[in-house]
Amino acid sequence: MKNPLDSLWGTVISGLILTLILYNIIKYALG
Amino acid sequence: MDFIQLGLGRWLHILAGVMWIGLLYYFNFVQVDALKAAAADNTGAGITKHVAPRALFYFRWAALVTWLAGAMLLGSHFHEAFLFLKPAYYPIGVGAWLGTIMLFNVWVLIWPNQKKILGMVSATDAEKAVARRTAFLASRTNTALSMPMLFFMTASGGVFRTVVFG
């Protein structure tokens, strides 16, 4: 599998996905 | 005292942060592709000799100043944010951890390897190839991490906090 960080847009999409995951974790933790 | 810690501290944190992340985006959105294009017609020497060392100087020191100013802003709440001890500090805790990982990447993975790539320290061609890949991936990791980091930094206070986390 290709490393998404090799592509600029793969990097940006990875950042967006990570933001979404962390947002949901913190939102859930805050109740 | 609050004026220095929270007023000037916040201003310094943002000033240095803009310089740090601005240069990070310059490297990732501009310089990587520019050097690839320059390699095709042998015009990249000017970038590696004159631009990259200067950009890296401001990049790594701005990273450190950003982190120190952020730590000063947290002040006595530093451990509450980093250890997630109070819900009020959860969002800034995530931002602070991401910023800390990014600072580590700058000083431990990017800068030492860039010194090899730019010829500031001696390295064989094989070592330079490894250094290039390591620095590149650390820089790309920081670009990806900057997105949630900036989200949580901005979502930690004011109106945005209420809108995002209720």
N, CA and C atoms of all chains as a GROMACS GRO file, in nm:
protein
  591
    1MET      N    1   0.084  -0.121   0.000
    1MET     CA    2   0.000   0.000   0.000
    1MET      C    3   0.087   0.125   0.000
    2LYS      N    4   0.048   0.222  -0.080
    2LYS     CA    5   0.127   0.345  -0.091
    2LYS      C    6   0.112   0.430   0.035
    3ASN      N    7   0.221   0.492   0.076
    3ASN     CA    8   0.216   0.580   0.194
    3ASN      C    9   0.144   0.710   0.157
    4PRO      N   10   0.033   0.742   0.225
    4PRO     CA   11  -0.042   0.864   0.188
    4PRO      C   12   0.041   0.991   0.206
    5LEU      N   13   0.145   0.984   0.292
    5LEU     CA   14   0.227   1.104   0.315
    5LEU      C   15   0.319   1.134   0.198
    6ASP      N   16   0.332   1.039   0.104
    6ASP     CA   17   0.414   1.068  -0.015
    6ASP      C   18   0.346   1.169  -0.107
    7SER      N   19   0.214   1.179  -0.093
    7SER     CA   20   0.140   1.274  -0.176
    7SER      C   21   0.092   1.390  -0.088
    8LEU      N   22   0.099   1.510  -0.144
    8LEU     CA   23   0.056   1.628  -0.068
    8LEU      C   24  -0.091   1.618  -0.029
    9TRP      N   25  -0.172   1.576  -0.125
    9TRP     CA   26  -0.316   1.568  -0.096
    9TRP      C   27  -0.348   1.449  -0.006
   10GLY      N   28  -0.267   1.343  -0.015
   10GLY     CA   29  -0.281   1.232   0.079
   10GLY      C   30  -0.253   1.278   0.221
   11THR      N   31  -0.156   1.369   0.234
   11THR     CA   32  -0.121   1.426   0.364
   11THR      C   33  -0.237   1.510   0.418
   12VAL      N   34  -0.293   1.594   0.332
   12VAL     CA   35  -0.403   1.683   0.373
   12VAL      C   36  -0.525   1.600   0.414
   13ILE      N   37  -0.555   1.496   0.335
   13ILE     CA   38  -0.672   1.411   0.367
   13ILE      C   39  -0.646   1.336   0.499
   14SER      N   40  -0.522   1.290   0.519
   14SER     CA   41  -0.487   1.222   0.645
   14SER      C   42  -0.510   1.317   0.763
   15GLY      N   43  -0.469   1.444   0.746
   15GLY     CA   44  -0.488   1.544   0.851
   15GLY      C   45  -0.635   1.567   0.881
   16LEU      N   46  -0.716   1.571   0.776
   16LEU     CA   47  -0.861   1.592   0.794
   16LEU      C   48  -0.924   1.475   0.868
   17ILE      N   49  -0.886   1.353   0.828
   17ILE     CA   50  -0.942   1.232   0.892
   17ILE      C   51  -0.902   1.228   1.040
   18LEU      N   52  -0.774   1.260   1.068
   18LEU     CA   53  -0.727   1.262   1.206
   18LEU      C   54  -0.802   1.366   1.289
   19THR      N   55  -0.828   1.481   1.228
   19THR     CA   56  -0.905   1.587   1.296
   19THR      C   57  -1.043   1.536   1.334
   20LEU      N   58  -1.107   1.470   1.239
   20LEU     CA   59  -1.243   1.417   1.261
   20LEU      C   60  -1.244   1.313   1.372
   21ILE      N   61  -1.145   1.223   1.371
   21ILE     CA   62  -1.137   1.118   1.474
   21ILE      C   63  -1.117   1.180   1.613
   22LEU      N   64  -1.019   1.270   1.623
   22LEU     CA   65  -0.989   1.332   1.753
   22LEU      C   66  -1.106   1.417   1.802
   23TYR      N   67  -1.172   1.487   1.708
   23TYR     CA   68  -1.288   1.569   1.745
   23TYR      C   69  -1.396   1.482   1.808
   24ASN      N   70  -1.423   1.369   1.745
   24ASN     CA   71  -1.529   1.281   1.797
   24ASN      C   72  -1.493   1.222   1.932
   25ILE      N   73  -1.365   1.188   1.951
   25ILE     CA   74  -1.321   1.136   2.081
   25ILE      C   75  -1.341   1.241   2.191
   26ILE      N   76  -1.298   1.363   2.164
   26ILE     CA   77  -1.309   1.469   2.265
   26ILE      C   78  -1.454   1.509   2.288
   27LYS      N   79  -1.530   1.514   2.180
   27LYS     CA   80  -1.673   1.546   2.192
   27LYS      C   81  -1.742   1.443   2.282
   28TYR      N   82  -1.709   1.314   2.260
   28TYR     CA   83  -1.767   1.206   2.340
   28TYR      C   84  -1.721   1.217   2.486
   29ALA      N   85  -1.590   1.247   2.505
   29ALA     CA   86  -1.535   1.257   2.640
   29ALA      C   87  -1.597   1.373   2.718
   30LEU      N   88  -1.635   1.479   2.646
   30LEU     CA   89  -1.695   1.596   2.712
   30LEU      C   90  -1.844   1.574   2.740
   31GLY      N   91  -1.901   1.469   2.684
   31GLY     CA   92  -2.040   1.433   2.710
   31GLY      C   93  -2.141   1.513   2.634
   32MET      N   94   0.071   4.096   3.578
   32MET     CA   95   0.129   3.964   3.549
   32MET      C   96   0.046   3.889   3.445
   33ASP      N   97  -0.091   3.897   3.459
   33ASP     CA   98  -0.179   3.833   3.361
   33ASP      C   99  -0.158   3.892   3.223
   34PHE      N  100  -0.129   4.023   3.220
   34PHE     CA  101  -0.108   4.090   3.091
   34PHE      C  102   0.011   4.027   3.018
   35ILE      N  103   0.117   4.001   3.093
   35ILE     CA  104   0.237   3.941   3.032
   35ILE      C  105   0.210   3.796   2.994
   36GLN      N  106   0.155   3.719   3.089
   36GLN     CA  107   0.135   3.576   3.064
   36GLN      C  108   0.028   3.549   2.958
   37LEU      N  109  -0.089   3.609   2.977
   37LEU     CA  110  -0.203   3.577   2.890
   37LEU      C  111  -0.217   3.671   2.770
   38GLY      N  112  -0.176   3.797   2.788
   38GLY     CA  113  -0.186   3.892   2.678
   38GLY      C  114  -0.069   3.882   2.583
   39LEU      N  115   0.050   3.920   2.631
   39LEU     CA  116   0.170   3.913   2.547
   39LEU      C  117   0.204   3.768   2.512
   40GLY      N  118   0.179   3.677   2.606
   40GLY     CA  119   0.209   3.535   2.582
   40GLY      C  120   0.129   3.480   2.465
   41ARG      N  121   0.001   3.514   2.461
   41ARG     CA  122  -0.086   3.466   2.353
   41ARG      C  123  -0.043   3.526   2.219
   42TRP      N  124  -0.009   3.654   2.223
   42TRP     CA  125   0.037   3.724   2.102
   42TRP      C  126   0.165   3.658   2.049
   43LEU      N  127   0.261   3.634   2.138
   43LEU     CA  128   0.388   3.571   2.100
   43LEU      C  129   0.364   3.429   2.048
   44HIS      N  130   0.275   3.356   2.114
   44HIS     CA  131   0.241   3.219   2.074
   44HIS      C  132   0.188   3.218   1.930
   45ILE      N  133   0.102   3.312   1.900
   45ILE     CA  134   0.042   3.317   1.766
   45ILE      C  135   0.144   3.367   1.663
   46LEU      N  136   0.221   3.471   1.698
   46LEU     CA  137   0.324   3.522   1.605
   46LEU      C  138   0.423   3.412   1.566
   47ALA      N  139   0.478   3.347   1.667
   47ALA     CA  140   0.577   3.242   1.640
   47ALA      C  141   0.511   3.123   1.571
   48GLY      N  142   0.387   3.092   1.611
   48GLY     CA  143   0.315   2.980   1.550
   48GLY      C  144   0.287   3.002   1.402
   49VAL      N  145   0.252   3.125   1.366
   49VAL     CA  146   0.229   3.157   1.224
   49VAL      C  147   0.359   3.138   1.145
   50MET      N  148   0.471   3.184   1.204
   50MET     CA  149   0.600   3.168   1.135
   50MET      C  150   0.635   3.019   1.121
   51TRP      N  151   0.615   2.942   1.228
   51TRP     CA  152   0.648   2.799   1.226
   51TRP      C  153   0.564   2.725   1.121
   52ILE      N  154   0.432   2.736   1.136
   52ILE     CA  155   0.345   2.658   1.048
   52ILE      C  156   0.349   2.716   0.906
   53GLY      N  157   0.368   2.847   0.895
   53GLY     CA  158   0.382   2.908   0.761
   53GLY      C  159   0.501   2.850   0.688
   54LEU      N  160   0.614   2.838   0.757
   54LEU     CA  161   0.733   2.780   0.693
   54LEU      C  162   0.715   2.630   0.668
   55LEU      N  163   0.645   2.561   0.759
   55LEU     CA  164   0.615   2.419   0.737
   55LEU      C  165   0.535   2.401   0.609
   56TYR      N  166   0.436   2.488   0.588
   56TYR     CA  167   0.354   2.480   0.466
   56TYR      C  168   0.435   2.522   0.343
   57TYR      N  169   0.526   2.618   0.362
   57TYR     CA  170   0.615   2.654   0.250
   57TYR      C  171   0.695   2.532   0.207
   58PHE      N  172   0.755   2.460   0.303
   58PHE     CA  173   0.835   2.342   0.269
   58PHE      C  174   0.750   2.239   0.195
   59ASN      N  175   0.629   2.212   0.249
   59ASN     CA  176   0.548   2.103   0.196
   59ASN      C  177   0.467   2.138   0.071
   60PHE      N  178   0.418   2.261   0.066
   60PHE     CA  179   0.333   2.298  -0.048
   60PHE      C  180   0.415   2.358  -0.162
   61VAL      N  181   0.535   2.412  -0.131
   61VAL     CA  182   0.612   2.484  -0.234
   61VAL      C  183   0.747   2.418  -0.262
   62GLN      N  184   0.830   2.407  -0.156
   62GLN     CA  185   0.971   2.373  -0.181
   62GLN      C  186   0.993   2.229  -0.230
   63VAL      N  187   0.916   2.132  -0.178
   63VAL     CA  188   0.935   1.993  -0.220
   63VAL      C  189   0.916   1.980  -0.372
   64ASP      N  190   0.806   2.033  -0.423
   64ASP     CA  191   0.781   2.024  -0.567
   64ASP      C  192   0.876   2.113  -0.645
   65ALA      N  193   0.914   2.229  -0.587
   65ALA     CA  194   1.008   2.318  -0.656
   65ALA      C  195   1.143   2.250  -0.674
   66LEU      N  196   1.189   2.178  -0.572
   66LEU     CA  197   1.319   2.109  -0.583
   66LEU      C  198   1.312   1.993  -0.682
   67LYS      N  199   1.194   1.927  -0.688
   67LYS     CA  200   1.178   1.820  -0.787
   67LYS      C  201   1.189   1.877  -0.928
   68ALA      N  202   1.122   1.990  -0.952
   68ALA     CA  203   1.126   2.054  -1.084
   68ALA      C  204   1.267   2.106  -1.113
   69ALA      N  205   1.332   2.161  -1.010
   69ALA     CA  206   1.466   2.218  -1.028
   69ALA      C  207   1.569   2.109  -1.058
   70ALA      N  208   1.546   1.988  -1.005
   70ALA     CA  209   1.640   1.878  -1.030
   70ALA      C  210   1.644   1.842  -1.178
   71ALA      N  211   1.533   1.866  -1.246
   71ALA     CA  212   1.524   1.832  -1.388
   71ALA      C  213   1.614   1.921  -1.474
   72ASP      N  214   1.633   2.046  -1.431
   72ASP     CA  215   1.720   2.135  -1.513
   72ASP      C  216   1.837   2.192  -1.432
   73ASN      N  217   1.870   2.123  -1.322
   73ASN     CA  218   1.987   2.161  -1.240
   73ASN      C  219   1.985   2.306  -1.193
   74THR      N  220   1.870   2.353  -1.145
   74THR     CA  221   1.862   2.491  -1.096
   74THR      C  222   1.827   2.496  -0.946
   75GLY      N  223   1.842   2.381  -0.879
   75GLY     CA  224   1.801   2.376  -0.738
   75GLY      C  225   1.906   2.425  -0.640
   76ALA      N  226   2.029   2.449  -0.687
   76ALA     CA  227   2.138   2.485  -0.595
   76ALA      C  228   2.107   2.612  -0.515
   77GLY      N  229   2.046   2.709  -0.580
   77GLY     CA  230   2.014   2.835  -0.512
   77GLY      C  231   1.918   2.813  -0.396
   78ILE      N  232   1.823   2.722  -0.416
   78ILE     CA  233   1.725   2.694  -0.309
   78ILE      C  234   1.794   2.626  -0.192
   79THR      N  235   1.872   2.522  -0.221
   79THR     CA  236   1.935   2.448  -0.112
   79THR      C  237   2.046   2.528  -0.044
   80LYS      N  238   2.112   2.616  -0.120
   80LYS     CA  239   2.222   2.691  -0.060
   80LYS      C  240   2.175   2.818   0.013
   81HIS      N  241   2.081   2.890  -0.048
   81HIS     CA  242   2.045   3.021   0.008
   81HIS      C  243   1.908   3.026   0.078
   82VAL      N  244   1.812   2.950   0.028
   82VAL     CA  245   1.676   2.960   0.084
   82VAL      C  246   1.654   2.863   0.200
   83ALA      N  247   1.681   2.735   0.175
   83ALA     CA  248   1.650   2.632   0.275
   83ALA      C  249   1.717   2.656   0.411
   84PRO      N  250   1.847   2.689   0.417
   84PRO     CA  251   1.908   2.710   0.550
   84PRO      C  252   1.843   2.825   0.628
   85ARG      N  253   1.809   2.933   0.556
   85ARG     CA  254   1.744   3.047   0.624
   85ARG      C  255   1.605   3.008   0.670
   86ALA      N  256   1.531   2.941   0.584
   86ALA     CA  257   1.395   2.898   0.620
   86ALA      C  258   1.400   2.803   0.740
   87LEU      N  259   1.496   2.712   0.740
   87LEU     CA  260   1.509   2.616   0.851
   87LEU      C  261   1.548   2.684   0.981
   88PHE      N  262   1.626   2.790   0.974
   88PHE     CA  263   1.665   2.863   1.094
   88PHE      C  264   1.541   2.920   1.164
   89TYR      N  265   1.460   2.995   1.088
   89TYR     CA  266   1.339   3.055   1.147
   89TYR      C  267   1.238   2.946   1.185
   90PHE      N  268   1.231   2.842   1.104
   90PHE     CA  269   1.138   2.730   1.127
   90PHE      C  270   1.161   2.665   1.264
   91ARG      N  271   1.287   2.625   1.291
   91ARG     CA  272   1.310   2.549   1.415
   91ARG      C  273   1.304   2.637   1.539
   92TRP      N  274   1.350   2.763   1.528
   92TRP     CA  275   1.345   2.850   1.645
   92TRP      C  276   1.203   2.900   1.670
   93ALA      N  277   1.128   2.923   1.564
   93ALA     CA  278   0.987   2.961   1.580
   93ALA      C  279   0.911   2.848   1.647
   94ALA      N  280   0.944   2.723   1.612
   94ALA     CA  281   0.879   2.606   1.674
   94ALA      C  282   0.902   2.607   1.825
   95LEU      N  283   1.026   2.632   1.864
   95LEU     CA  284   1.059   2.631   2.007
   95LEU      C  285   0.990   2.746   2.081
   96VAL      N  286   0.993   2.866   2.021
   96VAL     CA  287   0.929   2.982   2.084
   96VAL      C  288   0.778   2.959   2.097
   97THR      N  289   0.718   2.900   1.993
   97THR     CA  290   0.574   2.870   1.997
   97THR      C  291   0.542   2.779   2.115
   98TRP      N  292   0.620   2.674   2.130
   98TRP     CA  293   0.595   2.578   2.238
   98TRP      C  294   0.614   2.643   2.375
   99LEU      N  295   0.724   2.719   2.390
   99LEU     CA  296   0.752   2.783   2.519
   99LEU      C  297   0.643   2.884   2.555
  100ALA      N  298   0.599   2.962   2.456
  100ALA     CA  299   0.493   3.060   2.480
  100ALA      C  300   0.363   2.989   2.515
  101GLY      N  301   0.339   2.874   2.450
  101GLY     CA  302   0.219   2.794   2.480
  101GLY      C  303   0.224   2.741   2.622
  102ALA      N  304   0.343   2.694   2.663
  102ALA     CA  305   0.360   2.644   2.799
  102ALA      C  306   0.338   2.756   2.900
  103MET      N  307   0.387   2.876   2.865
  103MET     CA  308   0.368   2.991   2.953
  103MET      C  309   0.219   3.027   2.965
  104LEU      N  310   0.147   3.016   2.853
  104LEU     CA  311   0.003   3.044   2.853
  104LEU      C  312  -0.071   2.946   2.944
  105LEU      N  313  -0.034   2.819   2.937
  105LEU     CA  314  -0.100   2.720   3.022
  105LEU      C  315  -0.066   2.743   3.170
  106GLY      N  316   0.057   2.787   3.193
  106GLY     CA  317   0.098   2.822   3.329
  106GLY      C  318   0.072   2.710   3.429
  107SER      N  319  -0.002   2.744   3.536
  107SER     CA  320  -0.027   2.645   3.642
  107SER      C  321  -0.122   2.535   3.596
  108HIS      N  322  -0.184   2.552   3.478
  108HIS     CA  323  -0.275   2.448   3.426
  108HIS      C  324  -0.204   2.352   3.330
  109PHE      N  325  -0.073   2.370   3.317
  109PHE     CA  326   0.007   2.289   3.224
  109PHE      C  327  -0.020   2.139   3.240
  110HIS      N  328  -0.008   2.089   3.364
  110HIS     CA  329  -0.026   1.945   3.387
  110HIS      C  330  -0.171   1.901   3.369
  111GLU      N  331  -0.265   1.993   3.398
  111GLU     CA  332  -0.407   1.957   3.379
  111GLU      C  333  -0.438   1.935   3.231
  112ALA      N  334  -0.371   2.015   3.146
  112ALA     CA  335  -0.392   2.000   3.002
  112ALA      C  336  -0.323   1.875   2.950
  113PHE      N  337  -0.196   1.858   2.986
  113PHE     CA  338  -0.120   1.745   2.931
  113PHE      C  339  -0.166   1.610   2.987
  114LEU      N  340  -0.217   1.610   3.109
  114LEU     CA  341  -0.262   1.483   3.168
  114LEU      C  342  -0.413   1.465   3.159
  115PHE      N  343  -0.481   1.557   3.092
  115PHE     CA  344  -0.627   1.551   3.073
  115PHE      C  345  -0.699   1.535   3.207
  116LEU      N  346  -0.663   1.620   3.302
  116LEU     CA  347  -0.720   1.607   3.436
  116LEU      C  348  -0.856   1.674   3.450
  117LYS      N  349  -0.883   1.777   3.366
  117LYS     CA  350  -1.012   1.845   3.375
  117LYS      C  351  -1.073   1.856   3.235
  118PRO      N  352  -1.203   1.827   3.222
  118PRO     CA  353  -1.267   1.835   3.090
  118PRO      C  354  -1.245   1.969   3.020
  119ALA      N  355  -1.241   2.077   3.098
  119ALA     CA  356  -1.223   2.210   3.038
  119ALA      C  357  -1.093   2.217   2.959
  120TYR      N  358  -0.997   2.133   2.996
  120TYR     CA  359  -0.865   2.137   2.929
  120TYR      C  360  -0.846   2.024   2.828
  121TYR      N  361  -0.951   1.945   2.800
  121TYR     CA  362  -0.936   1.837   2.702
  121TYR      C  363  -0.897   1.890   2.564
  122PRO      N  364  -0.972   1.988   2.509
  122PRO     CA  365  -0.937   2.033   2.374
  122PRO      C  366  -0.794   2.090   2.366
  123ILE      N  367  -0.757   2.177   2.460
  123ILE     CA  368  -0.623   2.235   2.454
  123ILE      C  369  -0.518   2.128   2.484
  124GLY      N  370  -0.556   2.026   2.562
  124GLY     CA  371  -0.464   1.915   2.589
  124GLY      C  372  -0.427   1.841   2.461
  125VAL      N  373  -0.528   1.818   2.378
  125VAL     CA  374  -0.500   1.751   2.248
  125VAL      C  375  -0.410   1.840   2.163
  126GLY      N  376  -0.444   1.969   2.156
  126GLY     CA  377  -0.362   2.063   2.078
  126GLY      C  378  -0.219   2.069   2.130
  127ALA      N  379  -0.205   2.070   2.262
  127ALA     CA  380  -0.072   2.080   2.323
  127ALA      C  381   0.011   1.954   2.295
  128TRP      N  382  -0.054   1.838   2.302
  128TRP     CA  383   0.019   1.714   2.273
  128TRP      C  384   0.062   1.709   2.126
  129LEU      N  385  -0.029   1.748   2.036
  129LEU     CA  386   0.006   1.747   1.894
  129LEU      C  387   0.122   1.843   1.868
  130GLY      N  388   0.116   1.962   1.929
  130GLY     CA  389   0.224   2.060   1.913
  130GLY      C  390   0.356   2.009   1.967
  131THR      N  391   0.348   1.934   2.078
  131THR     CA  392   0.470   1.878   2.138
  131THR      C  393   0.532   1.771   2.049
  132ILE      N  394   0.447   1.685   1.993
  132ILE     CA  395   0.497   1.583   1.899
  132ILE      C  396   0.562   1.651   1.779
  133MET      N  397   0.499   1.758   1.732
  133MET     CA  398   0.553   1.831   1.616
  133MET      C  399   0.687   1.896   1.650
  134LEU      N  400   0.698   1.952   1.770
  134LEU     CA  401   0.826   2.011   1.811
  134LEU      C  402   0.936   1.905   1.815
  135PHE      N  403   0.901   1.788   1.868
  135PHE     CA  404   0.995   1.675   1.870
  135PHE      C  405   1.040   1.643   1.728
  136ASN      N  406   0.945   1.633   1.636
  136ASN     CA  407   0.979   1.602   1.497
  136ASN      C  408   1.075   1.706   1.438
  137VAL      N  409   1.051   1.834   1.470
  137VAL     CA  410   1.136   1.941   1.416
  137VAL      C  411   1.280   1.925   1.463
  138TRP      N  412   1.297   1.912   1.595
  138TRP     CA  413   1.432   1.916   1.652
  138TRP      C  414   1.504   1.782   1.650
  139VAL      N  415   1.429   1.671   1.650
  139VAL     CA  416   1.494   1.539   1.658
  139VAL      C  417   1.499   1.470   1.522
  140LEU      N  418   1.398   1.492   1.437
  140LEU     CA  419   1.396   1.421   1.309
  140LEU      C  420   1.427   1.511   1.188
  141ILE      N  421   1.370   1.631   1.186
  141ILE     CA  422   1.388   1.715   1.066
  141ILE      C  423   1.523   1.784   1.065
  142TRP      N  424   1.553   1.861   1.169
  142TRP     CA  425   1.674   1.944   1.168
  142TRP      C  426   1.804   1.862   1.158
  143PRO      N  427   1.825   1.759   1.240
  143PRO     CA  428   1.951   1.683   1.228
  143PRO      C  429   1.968   1.620   1.089
  144ASN      N  430   1.856   1.574   1.030
  144ASN     CA  431   1.865   1.514   0.897
  144ASN      C  432   1.883   1.619   0.788
  145GLN      N  433   1.822   1.736   0.806
  145GLN     CA  434   1.842   1.844   0.707
  145GLN      C  435   1.988   1.889   0.705
  146LYS      N  436   2.053   1.885   0.821
  146LYS     CA  437   2.195   1.924   0.825
  146LYS      C  438   2.278   1.832   0.736
  147LYS      N  439   2.242   1.703   0.734
  147LYS     CA  440   2.313   1.608   0.647
  147LYS      C  441   2.280   1.636   0.500
  148ILE      N  442   2.151   1.660   0.473
  148ILE     CA  443   2.108   1.682   0.335
  148ILE      C  444   2.174   1.807   0.276
  149LEU      N  445   2.182   1.912   0.357
  149LEU     CA  446   2.235   2.040   0.308
  149LEU      C  447   2.388   2.049   0.318
  150GLY      N  448   2.451   1.943   0.367
  150GLY     CA  449   2.597   1.941   0.372
  150GLY      C  450   2.656   2.018   0.490
  151MET      N  451   2.573   2.047   0.591
  151MET     CA  452   2.625   2.119   0.709
  151MET      C  453   2.704   2.025   0.799
  152VAL      N  454   2.674   1.895   0.791
  152VAL     CA  455   2.756   1.793   0.856
  152VAL      C  456   2.787   1.688   0.751
  153SER      N  457   2.900   1.620   0.767
  153SER     CA  458   2.940   1.524   0.665
  153SER      C  459   2.851   1.399   0.671
  154ALA      N  460   2.819   1.347   0.552
  154ALA     CA  461   2.738   1.226   0.541
  154ALA      C  462   2.764   1.162   0.406
  155THR      N  463   2.758   1.029   0.404
  155THR     CA  464   2.775   0.958   0.277
  155THR      C  465   2.647   0.975   0.195
  156ASP      N  466   2.652   0.936   0.068
  156ASP     CA  467   2.533   0.945  -0.017
  156ASP      C  468   2.420   0.858   0.037
  157ALA      N  469   2.459   0.739   0.089
  157ALA     CA  470   2.358   0.648   0.145
  157ALA      C  471   2.292   0.711   0.270
  158GLU      N  472   2.375   0.773   0.353
  158GLU     CA  473   2.322   0.839   0.474
  158GLU      C  474   2.233   0.957   0.436
  159LYS      N  475   2.273   1.027   0.330
  159LYS     CA  476   2.190   1.141   0.284
  159LYS      C  477   2.055   1.094   0.233
  160ALA      N  478   2.055   0.979   0.166
  160ALA     CA  479   1.928   0.926   0.113
  160ALA      C  480   1.833   0.890   0.227
  161VAL      N  481   1.888   0.828   0.330
  161VAL     CA  482   1.806   0.792   0.448
  161VAL      C  483   1.758   0.920   0.517
  162ALA      N  484   1.849   1.016   0.530
  162ALA     CA  485   1.816   1.143   0.596
  162ALA      C  486   1.705   1.215   0.520
  163ARG      N  487   1.714   1.212   0.386
  163ARG     CA  488   1.614   1.280   0.303
  163ARG      C  489   1.475   1.221   0.326
  164ARG      N  490   1.469   1.089   0.329
  164ARG     CA  491   1.340   1.020   0.348
  164ARG      C  492   1.284   1.046   0.488
  165THR      N  493   1.370   1.039   0.588
  165THR     CA  494   1.327   1.059   0.728
  165THR      C  495   1.275   1.201   0.747
  166ALA      N  496   1.352   1.299   0.699
  166ALA     CA  497   1.312   1.439   0.714
  166ALA      C  498   1.182   1.466   0.639
  167PHE      N  499   1.171   1.408   0.519
  167PHE     CA  500   1.051   1.427   0.438
  167PHE      C  501   0.927   1.373   0.510
  168LEU      N  502   0.937   1.250   0.561
  168LEU     CA  503   0.820   1.190   0.628
  168LEU      C  504   0.785   1.262   0.758
  169ALA      N  505   0.888   1.308   0.830
  169ALA     CA  506   0.861   1.384   0.954
  169ALA      C  507   0.793   1.517   0.921
  170SER      N  508   0.836   1.579   0.812
  170SER     CA  509   0.776   1.706   0.770
  170SER      C  510   0.631   1.686   0.725
  171ARG      N  511   0.608   1.578   0.650
  171ARG     CA  512   0.472   1.547   0.604
  171ARG      C  513   0.382   1.510   0.723
  172THR      N  514   0.439   1.438   0.820
  172THR     CA  515   0.364   1.403   0.941
  172THR      C  516   0.322   1.531   1.013
  173ASN      N  517   0.415   1.625   1.023
  173ASN     CA  518   0.382   1.751   1.089
  173ASN      C  519   0.274   1.829   1.014
  174THR      N  520   0.277   1.822   0.881
  174THR     CA  521   0.173   1.890   0.802
  174THR      C  522   0.037   1.829   0.833
  175ALA      N  523   0.031   1.696   0.839
  175ALA     CA  524  -0.096   1.629   0.871
  175ALA      C  525  -0.138   1.663   1.015
  176LEU      N  526  -0.042   1.657   1.110
  176LEU     CA  527  -0.075   1.686   1.250
  176LEU      C  528  -0.114   1.831   1.273
  177SER      N  529  -0.064   1.921   1.187
  177SER     CA  530  -0.095   2.064   1.205
  177SER      C  531  -0.244   2.090   1.191
  178MET      N  532  -0.313   2.006   1.114
  178MET     CA  533  -0.456   2.030   1.091
  178MET      C  534  -0.539   2.009   1.218
  179PRO      N  535  -0.531   1.890   1.282
  179PRO     CA  536  -0.602   1.878   1.412
  179PRO      C  537  -0.543   1.970   1.518
  180MET      N  538  -0.411   1.993   1.515
  180MET     CA  539  -0.349   2.081   1.616
  180MET      C  540  -0.413   2.220   1.610
  181LEU      N  541  -0.424   2.277   1.490
  181LEU     CA  542  -0.482   2.411   1.477
  181LEU      C  543  -0.631   2.410   1.509
  182PHE      N  544  -0.698   2.299   1.476
  182PHE     CA  545  -0.840   2.287   1.508
  182PHE      C  546  -0.861   2.296   1.659
  183PHE      N  547  -0.781   2.217   1.733
  183PHE     CA  548  -0.800   2.214   1.878
  183PHE      C  549  -0.748   2.341   1.946
  184MET      N  550  -0.647   2.404   1.888
  184MET     CA  551  -0.600   2.531   1.943
  184MET      C  552  -0.711   2.636   1.934
  185THR      N  553  -0.774   2.643   1.816
  185THR     CA  554  -0.877   2.745   1.797
  185THR      C  555  -1.009   2.705   1.865
  186ALA      N  556  -1.030   2.574   1.884
  186ALA     CA  557  -1.155   2.528   1.945
  186ALA      C  558  -1.148   2.530   2.098
  187SER      N  559  -1.037   2.579   2.152
  187SER     CA  560  -1.019   2.572   2.296
  187SER      C  561  -1.070   2.694   2.371
  188GLY      N  562  -1.112   2.794   2.300
  188GLY     CA  563  -1.158   2.913   2.371
  188GLY      C  564  -1.256   2.996   2.291
  189GLY      N  565  -1.320   3.088   2.359
  189GLY     CA  566  -1.408   3.186   2.294
  189GLY      C  567  -1.532   3.125   2.232
  190VAL      N  568  -1.581   3.194   2.133
  190VAL     CA  569  -1.707   3.155   2.068
  190VAL      C  570  -1.693   3.021   1.999
  191PHE      N  571  -1.576   2.998   1.939
  191PHE     CA  572  -1.555   2.874   1.863
  191PHE      C  573  -1.571   2.750   1.954
  192ARG      N  574  -1.522   2.763   2.076
  192ARG     CA  575  -1.533   2.654   2.172
  192ARG      C  576  -1.680   2.617   2.196
  193THR      N  577  -1.763   2.721   2.216
  193THR     CA  578  -1.904   2.698   2.242
  193THR      C  579  -1.971   2.635   2.120
  194VAL      N  580  -1.936   2.685   2.003
  194VAL     CA  581  -1.998   2.634   1.880
  194VAL      C  582  -1.959   2.488   1.855
  195VAL      N  583  -1.830   2.457   1.877
  195VAL     CA  584  -1.780   2.325   1.843
  195VAL      C  585  -1.811   2.221   1.949
  196PHE      N  586  -1.791   2.256   2.075
  196PHE     CA  587  -1.807   2.154   2.181
  196PHE      C  588  -1.928   2.179   2.273
  197GLY      N  589  -1.999   2.287   2.252
  197GLY     CA  590  -2.119   2.314   2.329
  197GLY      C  591  -2.091   2.372   2.467
   0.00000   0.00000   0.00000
